[in-house]
C-alpha cells in the first residue's frame, strides 16, 4: 500500500526517471498479489486451526466417552503446537520491514534541490550518453522552448559558441550559487537535476544567469528566467551567459527533473 500511495500521488517520480514508471507499477502489482496470497494463506490456516476446537466442543456436547475427548484434545494440542512453531512471527524481520516504511511515511517526500548538489557543484556540461534522435529533437526545438538540459547539450555540441549570442531563452529552475560566484554578485545559476535512471545517478546542471538583483534571490528558490544569451570570457573560456530581462519567482514544477 505504501508503494501504491506513492505511485498514485506521483511522489515516486521524485526518486526515479518517469520513463521507468511502468516498472514500479508492475512491482506494486506483484507486491499486492503477494500480499493478497499471504492473507489468504493466513485465513485458511486460521480456519484449519479452529476445526479441532470445534470438534472438541461437539464431542463434549454429545457426552461421548472420555477417551474420545482426550484423543481429540491431544490431537488439537499437537495441531496448535505445530502451528505455533511453524507460523510464529519473526519480530526482528517485521521490524526490519516496518522501520523504513514508518520513516518513509513520516518524512515528507521532496525532490533534489540545492542542498543535494554537494561538493561537485552545478555543471554547465553534460556528457551522459543519449541517442542521436534525442539530440536532434532538442536541436530542432525553438530556442524559447528549450529547457536547461537542451541548452547545455547545444553548448557542448557547438564548435562555435558565439552562434548563441542574441538567442532568446525561457528557463525554469532553482537558484544555485557556489564559491565560483563569491565575487560575482550579479550572477547565479538556474539549475535542474538530470536523471538517467534514479536519484543515485542524478547530475546537477545549470545555465549561468546575469541579473542586477541576483544577490536578493534565495538559494534553492524556483525562478522563471527570460533573456538573451551573450558570450563572455569566463576563466579564459568563451561561455554563453544568459542576460536576464526578467527573473520571477515561481512554483516548483510538478516534475522538477529533466531527462536525458
Secondary structure, 3 states (H helix, E strand, C coil): CHHHHHHHHCHHHHCECHHHHHHHHHHHHHHHHHHHHHHHHHHHHHHHHHHHHHHHHHHHHHCCCHHHHHHHHHHHHHHHHHHHHHCCCCHHHHHHHHHHHHHHHHCCCCCCCHHHCHHHCCECCCCCCCCHHHHHHHHHCCHHHCCHHHHHHHHHHCCCHHHHCCCEEEEEEEEECCHHHCCCCCEEEEEEEECCCEHHHCEEEEEEEECCCHHHCCCCCEEEEEEEEEEEEECCEEEEEEEEEEEEECCCCCCCCECC
